[in-house]
Structure formats: C-alpha cells, structure tokens
Amino acid sequence: MTIEELTLEIYAERALTYFNSKHLVTWAVNILTLGYESNNLYILAGLDNASTEEREIYFWKSIVDLKLNIEKSEEDLMENYALNIAKKAIRKEVSIEYAFSQMLKIVFGSGYDYRYMAFYEIDEDLDYLKYDNSPLFNNGLTLENSKEFILEEMKIFVQMESLNIPREQREKCYCETCKNLTSPIMKNKFQLKKPFKYTALACGICGSDKLKYSNNHDVKRRIIEQSKKK
Ligand SMILES: [Zn+2]
C-alpha cells in the first residue's frame, strides 16, 4: 500500500467505534517501512505501551511532518475502508471473523447505512440461531455455514459497490411467477378467514405474491447481473 492508502485506512478506522490506538503504532511502523522518516514517526512506532492520548499527539505530529494532505468525508472514508476489508477477506489476507467484526463497526459508525445492513442482519440472525430460533432475515443461514455465507455477502458487497448500484435497484424483489426483478407494490388481498382483507407485497409487473426478497443471495446476484448489462 502507498502512504496515502495506509493513512486513509487509519483515518477510517479512527472514525469507527472502539478504535484501538495501537493501530496508530502499526501505521507508523508501516510508514517507516515504506522509507519515510521523521522523529515523531520513530517515537510513535515505539509507543507500544503508551496511552491513547500520547499516541494521538505523535500521530498528528507525524501527519504534519509527512505533509500529508488528505481530505475526505467520513462517509467516503468508511466506504473505502469497508471495501478494503471485504477485499482482504476475499483474498484471505484477513480472517472472515475479523472482517465481519469490522463491518459491524461500520454499520454502527455509518448510522445503519443501507449498504452495510446485510451484515447487521446476518449478525442478528446468528443471535437468533444461537437460541434455536430460525433466522429472521436470511433463510438458509445456519451456524455451520455462517463463514461461507458471510464471505459470499462480502463478495456481493464488493460487486454492488464497484457497480455503484443505487438503493432502489438493490431493493428489488424477484418474482417467481413472471421471472422478473421488480419493485414490489402493496396489494389488497382477500381470503375466507379473518382478516378477510389484508395487504401484501406483490410483483409490480404481474401482481403475483410469489416474491423472493432482496436479502436473498440469489436475488442479489440477479440484481448484479442486470446492472452489468446496462
Ligand atoms: Zn411477476
């Protein structure tokens, strides 16, 4: 990684909750390894047992020394960071558990941004599964296949982000009757028991209620394929 990439990563991590300031020390070591030098960097690289306050002081001094000028919004930082973490997990450079825990921090740090919600829903479901309940959001997720499931979610996340798929597109359902991706509509339904009249989500094209929802991996892959064609 370049000095800019390393520094953007550390900025993003600082924006997350539960930041461990020891990462600032690792950052300094990495920057020194790239061949950059400054007294403050050397001091920071040696602050293994120092307080967060002390590490922060030398971090900002180092940033000044390095004349780094990085301006990015917190949202961009988080997005870059999330993408990097997911890519690293896919390349097996970090463990799935670590990448997943970072993704969950991003969910909270971003104020539950829709792009990361899938990871939150998986986490909720894993809780349900621990207590012998069935998953609420992700049919097919089990405690046994959770690693592969999360890895698949990371792959989907990277593809959706690199294709810049808008929210409206990501929330489409797949209709099993007419075999189209569709933005669902609310439809009045009738039955011979109470409640006689109720509303349900239905296909916006043919009106069928045989829908697969957008948290299904299969539906997500269809949405990705459709966006590629455009
Ligand atoms: Zn349909």
Residues whose N, C-alpha, C, O or C-beta is under 5 A from the ligand:
A	BS01	ZN	C175 T177 C178 C203 I205 C206 G207 S208
